[in-house]
Amino acid sequence: MDTRFLLPLCLVLLLLGCEVQGTHRTQQDEPASPALLAQVQETLSTYWDTAKAAAQGLYKKTYLPTVDEKIRDMYEKGSAAISTYTGIFTDQIMTILQGEE
């Protein structure tokens, strides 16, 4: 999961927890109606959109181009090193499997 969605997820869970505590029902045997399910779905969608917009706003406000460039550079160097070592490892495995002929 991307870390950008961690904050909205926490906010949604927090809001759902507050919503559940505020609407305690005495009858638990009552079947859920389609209207109730639609209402819950709409509420969850609204919460998700609000949390997502807040997280995106926070991300845009704290965006630093120099840090982004450093992260991209580290990713490129790391993936190049992993590709090299993966090739070496694959060659070793192929040599072991083929045996000495």
Disulfide bonds with the S-S distance in Angstrom:
none
